[in-house]
Amino acid sequence: MQRVLHKASHFRRASRYDPLSYALRLSSATSLSSPADSTILPDQVPVNGASKEHNDLPSFLSYASRVGLRPTTTTYVGTHYEYTVASCLRRLGFSLTRVGGVSDLGIDLLGDWTLPTFPTPLKVLMQCKALNRRLSPNVARELEGAFVGAPAGWRGPDVVGVLTAPKSATKGVQEALAMSKLPLCFMKIGLGGRVEQCLWNAAASEKGLEGVDVTLKYSPERAAEVEAATQLGVNTHGVEREIVLTHKGKILATDVADDIKA
C-alpha cells in the first residue's frame, strides 16, 4: 500500500519502506464547559477537572508549595507538564481542561481545537508524556485506546487524539501514527512550554487539518530582541523559535507577530 506525504506545498509518492511515504505532516525544523451531570460511568473519565485543589499552573504551584510536593516526584512533573501543555497550546486554537488522575483511563486533557478549515471546533483528547527519553511506537496504540474511555461528548467522528512529549517523534512513532485509521497528532512540547514539532496523519487531515501548514517563528518575547539585534548587526542564529500553524498564509489563533520572518 502506498501512502502519501504532504509536506510544504507539494505531494509525492514513495515506497512503503521509505519513511517519507507515511502520511504525516512534519515540521522537523525542529472554556471547556463541564456537563451538569457529574456522574461518571465506568468507561468515562471526569470532565470537570482532575483536582479540587488546582485548575491551572499557578494554582498547582501554590498547592505543591503548600503541601510540600517535591518537584522531583512523578506527580509533580506530570501535573506540571499537563498544565504547561494546556496553557501553551491556547495560542494554537486549543481550549483544554486537565482530567488526568487515577481514573483518567489514559486521557490527560480534554477540549476543543478551533480551526478555520473545519466548520465547528474539533473535539480533542490528549495524552501528555513528560519523559526524558524517546517514545516507543506503542504510544500510538495507547493513544488509540484513549478513544475507548472518552466521555460521550468525545466519541463522535470529529475527534482527534493528540500526543505530546518533550522529545521528537522517532521514526517508529511516526510510522505507527501514520498507519492508524484514527485521526492522530503528535506535538513536541518542551517542559517549559515551547512547541517545536507538530505532525499528524492522513485521518487527521481529513478531519480539518488539510491545508494547514506548519512553520517556525520567533515568540513575541523574542521577536523584539531579534529585531533590535538585527538592527545592530548582531548574529541571531540559535535564538529559539517555535511553531505556528498557518492557513492560506495567515497565522491561526496565535499571538506571534505576523511580520516576523521565519
Salt bridges, closest charged atoms under 4 A:
ASP18 OD2 - ARG12 NH2 3.10
ASP43 OD2 - ARG155 NH2 3.15
GLU53 OE1 - ARG66 NH2 3.49
GLU82 OE1 - ARG98 NE 2.55
ASP112 OD1 - LYS123 NZ 3.19
GLU142 OE1 - LYS129 NZ 2.91
GLU175 OE2 - LYS171 NZ 3.94
GLU196 OE1 - LYS188 NZ 3.48
GLU196 OE1 - ARG194 NH2 3.70
GLU210 OE2 - HIS6 ND1 3.39
ASP213 OD1 - ARG25 NH2 2.48
GLU225 OE1 - ARG222 NE 2.93
GLU240 OE1 - ARG194 NE 3.39
GLU242 OE1 - ARG91 NH2 3.29
